[in-house]
Amino acid sequence: MVPGLVIRSPRLILALLTALNLLNYLDRNVLSAVVAPVEHDLGLSHFVTGLFPTIFLVGYTLTSPIFGHLGDRPGALGRKGPIALGVAVWSAATVASGLSTGAWSMAASRAVVGVGEASYATIAPAIIDDLAPASRKGAWMSVFYAATPIGSALGYLVGGKVADTLGWRSAFYVAGGPGIAAALLCLLIADPARRDASQPARNPFAAAGVLARGPMYRGSVLGFCAYTFAIMGFGFWAPAYLHIQYAMPAGRAAFVFGLVTVAGGFIGTLVGGFASDRAARARLRQQARAGALPVGRAEDDAIARANLMVTAVSCAIGAPLAAAAISAPTARVFFALALPCQVALFALSGPINVVLLRSAPPALRASAMALSIFCIHWLGDLWSPPLIGLAADHAPMKLAMYAVPAVFALAAIVWWKTAGTQARLT
C-alpha cells in the first residue's frame, strides 16, 4: 500500500466509518420503503413480507460472533480487512435484492446482506473506542450512530422516491451500488492500536461466558433487546401504518416518515452524545471529590453508569410519545408527535453502545458488540416485524402497533434498575 494513501487522522477515520455506517442502514431499510409494491408484484402477505427483516437478522446475528472474535484477534490485514469485505458483500446483496422474482430469492439476498453487515457492525465501534479521546467517548460514538437514523431515513427517502419514479427494483440498485466502490476505502485505514494488549478469549463461547457474568453488561443487553424489538417494529411498519390508517400514498408516507426520522435522529444522537459526556464528567468529578479518583475499570464503571442513566431517561420519554403518535387522529398530528419521539429514542443510540463497550474487558470489546448484536436481534427485533404483521392480518393495525410503546417502557425500567445495581464489572 502506498504510504501517502493511508488514512491516519482519527477524525477522518471516524468520518469514513460513519459514512459507511450510513450506507449500512440505508441498504438495510430500503425494503421498508417499498413494502407495498413488493407485496403487490410478488404476491406476498404482510406476514411473509415481515419475515424478510427476520431472515436478514438470522444472517446478521449468526455470523456476528465470528466477526467479533476476528476483531479481537485480528489477522494480517488487521481489523480493516473484515470491514472492507463486509461492506462489499452487503452492497452486492442489496443490488441482488432488486433482481428478486419471488419470496425465496428476496429472502436469500436479505440473508446475505445480514452477513456482510455483521462484519462491519461488530468491529467498527471497537476501532472508534480506541480512537476517541477519553473525555469524548459518548460524543464520538453518537456521531457514528447518528448514521443509524439518518441512514434508515435515507432508506425511506431513496426507496420511496426512486420507487415512485423508476420502480421498486431500481431502489435497491441505487442503494447498493455506492457501497461496492466505498469498500476499497476501508483498506486505507491505519488500524489504531488496541487499548489493551491482553489475550482475548479462546473462542466466541468463552468470550460470551465472561461477558454474561457482568451484571452491568447483562442488564444493558436485556434492556437493549426490548428496545430493539420496539424500534424495529415501529420503523418497519410505520409507513404501511400511515398508508392504511390515513390513506396516504405509500411512497409519500415513506418519504415523509424518512424526513421526520432524519430530523429526529440527527438531533437526538447529538443531544444524547452531549448529555452522556456531561453526565459521565459529573459522575467522575463527584467520585473525585469523595476522594476516590476512578481509574481503569472503576473509571469504566462510572462512565457506563452515567451513560446508562441517560439511556433509561431517553427511552422513558420516548415511550408515551410513541403511544400518542399511534393514537393520533390525523397523519399531521402523527408526524408532529413522531418527531420528539424520534429525538428521545435516538438520543440513547450512542450512550447505550458506550455502556456495552465500557462494561466489557478491553480485550473483549469487539466480542461485546458481537454478543449484544446476537442477543438484541434473537431476543428483540427478529420477532417484531412478523408478529406485528401477523397481528395486523387478524386485527386493526393500530391495535397491533400499541405493542411498541409498551415494550419501550419495559426497556426503560430494565435500564434504570441496571444503572443502580451494585458495581461489579466483568
C-alpha positions as CSV (number, residue, x, y, z in Angstrom):
1,M,0.0,0.0,0.0
2,V,1.3,3.5,-0.9
3,P,2.1,5.2,2.5
4,G,0.7,8.5,1.3
5,L,-2.8,7.0,0.8
6,V,-3.1,5.6,4.4
7,I,-5.8,7.4,6.4
8,R,-4.2,8.1,9.8
9,S,-6.3,11.0,11.2
10,P,-8.7,9.8,13.9
11,R,-11.3,12.3,12.8
12,L,-11.0,11.2,9.1
13,I,-11.3,7.6,10.2
14,L,-14.4,8.5,12.3
15,A,-15.9,10.3,9.3
16,L,-15.3,7.4,6.9
17,L,-16.7,4.8,9.3
18,T,-19.7,7.0,10.0
19,A,-20.4,7.4,6.2
20,L,-20.1,3.7,5.7
21,N,-22.5,3.1,8.6
22,L,-24.9,5.5,6.9
23,L,-24.8,3.2,3.8
24,N,-25.2,0.2,6.1
25,Y,-28.6,1.4,7.4
26,L,-29.7,2.8,4.0
27,D,-29.3,-0.6,2.5
28,R,-30.9,-2.3,5.5
29,N,-34.0,-0.2,5.5
30,V,-34.7,0.5,1.8
31,L,-37.0,-2.6,1.8
32,S,-39.3,-0.8,4.3
33,A,-40.0,2.0,1.8
34,V,-41.1,-0.4,-0.9
35,V,-43.2,-2.9,1.1
36,A,-46.4,-2.1,-0.8
37,P,-45.1,-2.5,-4.4
38,V,-43.0,-5.6,-3.4
39,E,-46.1,-7.2,-1.9
40,H,-48.2,-6.4,-4.9
41,D,-45.7,-7.5,-7.6
42,L,-44.5,-10.7,-5.8
43,G,-47.9,-11.6,-4.4
44,L,-46.9,-11.6,-0.7
45,S,-48.9,-11.3,2.5
46,H,-48.0,-9.0,5.4
47,F,-46.7,-11.9,7.3
48,V,-44.3,-13.1,4.6
49,T,-43.0,-9.6,4.0
50,G,-42.5,-9.2,7.7
51,L,-40.3,-12.3,7.6
52,F,-37.7,-10.6,5.3
53,P,-36.1,-8.5,8.1
54,T,-36.2,-11.5,10.3
55,I,-34.3,-13.5,7.7
56,F,-31.8,-10.6,7.4
57,L,-31.3,-10.8,11.1
58,V,-30.6,-14.5,11.0
59,G,-27.7,-14.0,8.7
60,Y,-26.6,-10.9,10.7
61,T,-26.7,-12.5,14.2
62,L,-25.4,-16.0,13.4
63,T,-22.2,-14.6,11.9
64,S,-21.6,-11.6,14.2
65,P,-19.9,-13.6,17.0
66,I,-17.5,-15.0,14.4
67,F,-16.6,-11.5,13.2
68,G,-16.4,-10.2,16.8
69,H,-13.8,-12.9,17.6
70,L,-11.9,-12.0,14.5
71,G,-12.0,-8.3,15.6
72,D,-10.4,-9.2,19.0
73,R,-7.8,-11.4,17.3
74,P,-7.0,-9.5,14.0
75,G,-5.0,-11.2,11.2
76,A,-2.6,-9.9,8.7
77,L,-4.9,-7.2,7.4
78,G,-5.9,-6.1,10.9
79,R,-9.5,-5.1,11.6
80,K,-9.9,-3.2,8.3
81,G,-9.8,-6.4,6.2
82,P,-13.1,-7.9,7.6
83,I,-14.7,-4.5,7.5
84,A,-13.9,-4.0,3.8
85,L,-15.2,-7.4,2.9
86,G,-18.4,-6.9,4.8
87,V,-19.2,-3.6,3.1
88,A,-18.6,-5.2,-0.4
89,V,-20.8,-8.2,0.5
90,W,-23.8,-6.3,1.9
91,S,-23.7,-3.8,-1.0
92,A,-23.7,-6.5,-3.7
93,A,-26.5,-8.4,-1.9
94,T,-28.6,-5.2,-1.8
95,V,-28.3,-4.9,-5.6
96,A,-29.3,-8.6,-5.8
97,S,-32.5,-7.8,-3.8
98,G,-33.7,-5.8,-6.8
99,L,-33.4,-8.9,-9.0
100,S,-35.7,-10.9,-6.8
101,T,-38.5,-12.9,-8.6
102,G,-40.3,-14.2,-5.5
103,A,-40.2,-14.8,-1.8
104,W,-37.3,-17.2,-1.8
105,S,-34.9,-15.1,-3.9
106,M,-35.7,-12.0,-1.8
107,A,-35.1,-14.0,1.4
108,A,-31.7,-15.2,0.2
109,S,-30.5,-11.8,-0.8
110,R,-31.6,-10.3,2.6
111,A,-29.8,-13.0,4.5
112,V,-26.5,-12.2,2.6
113,V,-27.0,-8.5,3.4
114,G,-27.0,-9.5,7.0
115,V,-23.8,-11.5,6.8
116,G,-22.0,-8.5,5.3
117,E,-23.3,-6.1,7.8
118,A,-22.3,-8.3,10.7
119,S,-18.6,-7.8,10.0
120,Y,-18.9,-4.1,10.0
121,A,-21.2,-3.6,13.0
122,T,-19.1,-5.7,15.4
123,I,-15.6,-4.2,14.6
124,A,-16.1,-0.6,13.6
125,P,-17.3,0.6,17.1
126,A,-14.3,-1.0,18.8
127,I,-12.0,0.9,16.4
128,I,-13.8,4.2,17.3
129,D,-13.5,3.4,21.0
130,D,-9.7,3.0,20.6
131,L,-9.5,6.3,18.6
132,A,-11.8,8.6,20.7
133,P,-10.3,10.9,23.4
134,A,-11.2,9.7,26.9
135,S,-13.5,12.8,27.6
136,R,-15.3,12.4,24.3
137,K,-16.3,8.8,24.1
138,G,-20.0,9.5,24.1
139,A,-19.8,12.2,21.5
140,W,-17.7,10.2,19.1
141,M,-19.9,7.1,19.5
142,S,-23.0,9.3,19.0
143,V,-21.5,10.7,15.8
144,F,-21.0,7.2,14.5
145,Y,-24.5,6.1,15.5
146,A,-26.1,9.2,14.1
147,A,-25.8,7.3,10.8
148,T,-28.5,4.9,12.2
149,P,-31.5,7.2,12.0
150,I,-30.1,9.2,9.0
151,G,-29.2,6.1,7.0
152,S,-32.5,4.5,7.9
153,A,-34.3,7.6,6.9
154,L,-32.4,7.8,3.6
155,G,-33.6,4.2,3.1
156,Y,-37.2,5.5,3.3
157,L,-36.3,8.7,1.2
158,V,-34.3,7.0,-1.5
159,G,-36.6,3.9,-1.6
160,G,-39.8,6.0,-1.7
161,K,-38.6,8.5,-4.3
162,V,-36.9,6.0,-6.6
163,A,-39.8,3.6,-6.4
164,D,-42.2,6.3,-7.4
165,T,-40.2,7.2,-10.5
166,L,-38.3,4.1,-11.6
167,G,-39.9,1.3,-9.7
168,W,-39.0,-0.7,-6.6
169,R,-36.3,-2.7,-8.2
170,S,-34.3,0.4,-9.1
171,A,-34.4,1.5,-5.4
172,F,-32.2,-1.5,-4.5
173,Y,-29.8,-0.8,-7.3
174,V,-29.4,2.9,-6.3
175,A,-29.0,1.9,-2.6
176,G,-26.4,-0.9,-3.1
177,G,-24.2,0.4,-5.9
178,P,-22.1,3.0,-4.0
179,G,-21.0,0.6,-1.2
180,I,-19.2,-1.7,-3.6
181,A,-16.8,1.1,-4.5
182,A,-16.7,2.5,-1.0
183,A,-15.4,-0.8,0.4
184,L,-12.0,-0.1,-1.1
185,L,-11.6,2.9,1.2
186,C,-11.7,0.7,4.2
187,L,-8.4,-0.8,3.2
188,L,-6.7,2.6,3.5
189,I,-7.4,2.9,7.3
190,A,-4.4,2.8,9.6
191,D,-5.7,0.3,12.2
192,P,-5.2,2.0,15.6
193,A,-3.5,0.2,18.5
194,R,-5.9,-1.5,20.8
195,R,-6.1,0.0,24.3
196,D,-5.4,-3.3,26.0
197,A,-3.0,-5.9,24.6
198,S,-4.1,-8.8,26.9
199,Q,-5.1,-12.0,25.2
200,P,-8.8,-12.3,24.3
201,A,-10.9,-15.4,25.0
202,R,-10.0,-18.5,23.1
203,N,-13.3,-18.7,21.2
204,P,-16.7,-16.8,20.9
205,F,-18.3,-19.1,23.5
206,A,-15.6,-18.4,26.1
207,A,-16.0,-14.7,25.5
208,A,-19.7,-14.9,25.9
209,G,-19.3,-16.7,29.2
210,V,-17.0,-13.9,30.6
211,L,-19.3,-11.1,29.4
212,A,-22.5,-12.7,30.7
213,R,-21.2,-12.8,34.2
214,G,-21.1,-9.0,34.4
215,P,-24.3,-7.6,35.8
216,M,-23.9,-4.2,34.1
217,Y,-23.3,-5.7,30.6
218,R,-26.0,-8.3,31.1
219,G,-28.7,-5.8,32.2
220,S,-27.8,-3.4,29.5
221,V,-28.2,-6.1,26.8
222,L,-31.5,-7.2,28.2
223,G,-32.9,-3.7,28.1
224,F,-31.5,-3.3,24.6
225,C,-33.4,-6.4,23.5
226,A,-36.7,-4.9,24.4
227,Y,-35.8,-1.5,22.9
228,T,-34.7,-3.2,19.6
229,F,-37.9,-5.2,19.4
230,A,-39.9,-2.0,19.6
231,I,-37.8,0.3,17.4
232,M,-37.7,-2.2,14.6
233,G,-41.5,-2.8,14.8
234,F,-42.2,0.9,14.7
235,G,-39.7,1.7,11.9
236,F,-40.6,-1.2,9.7
237,W,-44.4,-0.8,9.8
238,A,-44.8,3.0,10.3
239,P,-45.0,3.7,6.5
240,A,-47.6,0.9,6.0
241,Y,-49.5,2.1,9.1
242,L,-49.7,5.6,7.6
243,H,-50.9,4.2,4.3
244,I,-53.6,2.1,6.0
245,Q,-54.7,4.4,8.8
246,Y,-54.6,7.7,7.0
247,A,-54.9,6.7,3.3
248,M,-51.5,8.3,2.5
249,P,-49.9,7.2,-0.8
250,A,-47.3,4.5,0.1
251,G,-44.4,6.4,-1.5
252,R,-45.3,9.7,0.2
253,A,-45.8,8.0,3.6
254,A,-42.3,6.5,3.4
255,F,-40.8,9.8,2.2
256,V,-42.3,12.0,5.0
257,F,-41.6,9.5,7.7
258,G,-38.0,9.4,6.4
259,L,-37.7,13.2,6.7
260,V,-39.0,13.0,10.3
261,T,-36.6,10.3,11.1
262,V,-33.7,12.3,9.7
263,A,-34.5,15.3,11.8
264,G,-35.3,13.4,15.0
265,G,-32.4,11.0,14.7
266,F,-29.9,13.7,13.9
267,I,-31.0,16.0,16.8
268,G,-31.4,13.0,19.1
269,T,-28.0,11.5,18.6
270,L,-26.2,14.8,19.1
271,V,-28.2,15.6,22.2
272,G,-27.6,12.1,23.6
273,G,-23.8,12.3,23.0
274,F,-23.6,15.7,24.7
275,A,-25.8,14.6,27.6
276,S,-23.9,11.4,28.2
277,D,-20.5,13.0,28.1
278,R,-21.7,15.7,30.5
279,A,-23.2,13.0,32.8
280,A,-20.0,11.0,32.8
281,R,-17.9,14.0,33.7
282,A,-20.2,14.9,36.5
283,R,-20.0,11.4,37.9
284,L,-16.2,11.3,37.7
285,R,-16.0,14.7,39.4
286,Q,-18.4,13.5,42.2
287,Q,-16.2,10.5,42.8
288,A,-13.0,12.6,42.8
289,R,-14.5,15.0,45.4
290,A,-15.3,11.9,47.5
291,G,-11.6,11.1,47.5
292,A,-11.9,8.1,45.2
293,L,-10.4,9.1,41.8
294,P,-11.7,6.4,39.4
295,V,-9.1,4.8,37.2
296,G,-9.0,1.7,35.0
297,R,-12.1,-0.5,35.4
298,A,-13.5,1.9,38.1
299,E,-13.5,4.7,35.6
300,D,-15.2,2.4,33.0
301,D,-17.9,1.6,35.6
302,A,-18.5,5.3,36.3
303,I,-18.8,6.1,32.6
304,A,-21.0,3.2,31.9
305,R,-23.5,4.1,34.7
306,A,-23.7,7.7,33.6
307,N,-24.4,6.7,30.0
308,L,-27.0,4.1,31.1
309,M,-28.9,6.7,33.2
310,V,-29.2,8.9,30.1
311,T,-30.3,5.8,28.1
312,A,-33.1,5.0,30.6
313,V,-34.4,8.5,30.8
314,S,-34.4,8.9,27.0
315,C,-36.4,5.7,26.5
316,A,-38.9,6.6,29.3
317,I,-39.6,9.9,27.4
318,G,-40.0,8.2,24.1
319,A,-42.5,5.5,25.2
320,P,-45.5,7.8,25.8
321,L,-44.8,9.9,22.8
322,A,-44.9,6.7,20.6
323,A,-48.3,5.8,22.1
324,A,-49.6,9.3,21.4
325,A,-48.4,9.2,17.8
326,I,-50.1,5.9,17.2
327,S,-53.3,7.3,18.7
328,A,-53.1,10.5,16.5
329,P,-56.4,11.4,14.7
330,T,-54.6,12.6,11.5
331,A,-51.3,12.0,9.8
332,R,-50.2,15.6,10.5
333,V,-50.6,15.0,14.2
334,F,-48.8,11.7,13.9
335,F,-45.8,13.4,12.4
336,A,-45.9,16.2,15.0
337,L,-45.7,13.7,17.8
338,A,-43.3,11.3,16.0
339,L,-40.6,14.0,15.8
340,P,-40.0,14.4,19.5
341,C,-40.5,10.7,19.9
342,Q,-37.6,10.0,17.5
343,V,-35.4,12.6,19.2
344,A,-35.9,10.8,22.6
345,L,-35.5,7.3,21.2
346,F,-32.4,8.0,19.1
347,A,-30.7,10.1,21.9
348,L,-29.8,6.8,23.5
349,S,-28.1,5.2,20.5
350,G,-24.6,6.5,21.3
351,P,-24.8,6.1,25.1
352,I,-26.0,2.5,25.1
353,N,-23.1,1.4,22.9
354,V,-20.7,3.3,25.2
355,V,-22.2,1.2,28.1
356,L,-21.7,-2.0,26.2
357,L,-18.1,-1.2,25.5
358,R,-17.2,0.2,28.9
359,S,-18.9,-2.7,30.8
360,A,-16.7,-5.2,29.0
361,P,-13.0,-6.0,29.4
362,P,-10.9,-4.1,26.9
363,A,-9.6,-7.3,25.3
364,L,-13.2,-8.3,24.6
365,R,-14.7,-5.1,23.2
366,A,-15.4,-6.4,19.7
367,S,-16.8,-9.6,21.2
368,A,-19.0,-7.5,23.5
369,M,-20.5,-5.8,20.4
370,A,-21.0,-9.1,18.7
371,L,-22.7,-10.8,21.6
372,S,-25.0,-7.8,22.1
373,I,-25.9,-7.9,18.3
374,F,-26.7,-11.6,18.6
375,C,-28.9,-11.1,21.7
376,I,-30.8,-7.9,20.8
377,H,-31.9,-9.4,17.5
378,W,-32.6,-13.0,18.5
379,L,-34.5,-11.8,21.6
380,G,-35.6,-8.5,20.0
381,D,-36.3,-7.3,16.5
382,L,-36.1,-10.7,14.8
383,W,-39.7,-11.2,16.0
384,S,-41.3,-7.8,15.9
385,P,-42.0,-7.3,12.2
386,P,-43.6,-10.7,11.6
387,L,-45.5,-10.6,14.9
388,I,-46.9,-7.1,14.3
389,G,-47.6,-8.2,10.7
390,L,-49.4,-11.3,11.9
391,A,-51.5,-9.3,14.4
392,A,-52.3,-6.8,11.6
393,D,-53.6,-9.6,9.4
394,H,-56.2,-10.5,12.1
395,A,-56.9,-7.2,13.8
396,P,-56.7,-3.4,13.2
397,M,-53.1,-2.4,12.6
398,K,-53.5,0.4,15.2
399,L,-54.1,-2.3,17.9
400,A,-51.0,-4.2,16.7
401,M,-48.8,-1.1,16.9
402,Y,-49.6,-0.4,20.5
403,A,-47.1,-3.2,21.4
404,V,-44.4,-0.7,20.5
405,P,-44.7,1.9,23.4
406,A,-45.4,-0.9,25.9
407,V,-42.1,-2.6,25.1
408,F,-40.2,0.8,25.1
409,A,-41.4,1.3,28.7
410,L,-40.2,-2.1,29.6
411,A,-36.7,-1.3,28.3
412,A,-36.6,1.9,30.3
413,I,-37.4,0.1,33.5
414,V,-34.7,-2.6,32.9
415,W,-32.0,0.0,32.2
416,W,-32.9,2.2,35.2
417,K,-32.7,-0.8,37.5
418,T,-29.4,-1.9,36.0
419,A,-27.8,1.5,36.4
420,G,-28.4,1.3,40.1
421,T,-27.0,-2.3,40.6
422,Q,-24.0,-2.9,42.8
423,A,-20.8,-2.1,40.9
424,R,-19.2,-5.3,39.6
425,L,-17.7,-5.4,36.1
426,T,-16.7,-8.5,34.1
